[in-house]
Amino acid sequence: MPPAHDLTPFREQQLAPVGTPAATRSADGRWYVVTSDCPNCHASSVFRVSYGVLGPYKGKGRLLGRRRTPEKLSGSIPVYCQCGYPHPDRPAESPDSGCGAFWDVPVP
């Protein structure tokens, strides 16, 4: 069981993931859903990212020039803390809803 949430001061920092983050494809295949504990504030985060890059198809005969399926992501997914807690020192203009920590999770 992960430790309780820590109200650490907001700080943008890259950390190593803790435990074994779970990265799965959504039922429709368009998204990766990553469930992971934040290595900084220890909150459980769920992060969603597109399966691949959507863009113009490079071949012939596709309706409206779009691909039917996106190209698969490779490497890792950058995951940002999305704990939703009001961490001290978080700038008002920050789009993040977490402590500022981010980490990489390998793409399955």
C-alpha positions in Angstrom: 0.0 0.0 0.0 1.5 3.4 -1.0 2.1 6.0 1.7 -0.4 8.8 2.3 -0.2 11.9 0.2 2.5 14.4 1.2 1.9 18.1 0.8 5.3 18.8 -0.6 6.1 22.2 -2.0 5.4 22.5 -5.7 8.6 22.0 -7.7 9.0 20.9 -11.4 11.4 18.0 -11.2 12.0 14.8 -13.1 12.2 11.7 -10.9 12.5 8.0 -11.4 9.2 6.1 -11.2 8.3 4.2 -8.1 6.9 0.7 -8.0 5.6 -0.7 -11.3 3.5 1.8 -13.2 0.8 0.2 -15.3 0.5 1.5 -18.9 -2.5 0.0 -20.8 -4.3 0.7 -24.0 -7.9 2.0 -23.8 -10.7 -0.3 -25.1 -10.9 1.8 -28.4 -7.1 1.6 -28.9 -6.7 5.4 -29.1 -5.1 6.1 -25.7 -2.6 4.8 -23.2 -3.8 5.0 -19.7 -1.0 5.1 -17.1 -1.7 4.5 -13.5 1.3 5.3 -11.2 2.1 6.6 -7.8 3.9 9.9 -7.8 7.5 9.5 -6.7 7.4 12.9 -4.9 4.0 13.3 -3.1 3.0 9.6 -3.2 -0.5 10.2 -4.6 -2.0 7.8 -7.1 -2.2 9.4 -10.5 -4.0 8.4 -13.7 -2.5 10.0 -16.8 -3.9 9.6 -20.4 -1.9 10.1 -23.6 -2.7 9.5 -27.3 -1.6 6.1 -28.6 0.3 7.8 -31.4 0.7 10.9 -33.5 -2.4 11.7 -35.6 -1.6 13.5 -38.9 -1.8 13.4 -42.6 -1.4 10.0 -44.3 1.6 9.7 -46.6 0.1 7.1 -48.9 -2.6 7.1 -51.6 -6.3 6.6 -51.6 -7.2 7.6 -48.0 -10.3 9.6 -47.5 -9.5 13.2 -46.5 -5.8 12.4 -46.3 -6.0 11.0 -42.7 -4.6 7.8 -41.4 -7.0 5.1 -40.3 -4.8 4.3 -37.3 -2.1 6.4 -35.7 1.5 5.4 -35.7 2.4 3.6 -32.4 4.4 5.6 -29.8 7.8 4.2 -29.0 10.1 4.8 -26.1 8.4 6.2 -23.0 5.5 8.3 -21.9 6.2 11.4 -19.8 3.8 11.2 -16.9 3.0 14.3 -14.8 1.6 14.2 -11.2 -2.1 14.8 -11.4 -2.9 14.4 -7.7 -5.2 17.5 -7.5 -4.0 18.6 -4.1 -3.1 22.3 -3.5 0.6 22.0 -3.1 2.3 25.0 -1.5 4.2 27.4 -3.9 2.4 26.2 -7.0 2.2 29.2 -9.4 -1.4 30.3 -10.1 -0.7 30.1 -13.9 0.5 26.5 -13.7 -1.6 24.2 -15.8 -0.6 21.2 -13.7 -2.9 19.9 -10.9 -0.1 18.2 -9.0 3.2 18.7 -7.2 5.2 19.4 -10.3 6.9 16.0 -10.5 7.2 14.1 -13.7 8.6 10.7 -14.7 9.0 8.4 -17.7 7.0 5.2 -18.1 8.0 2.7 -20.9 5.5 2.3 -23.7 4.1 -1.3 -23.7 
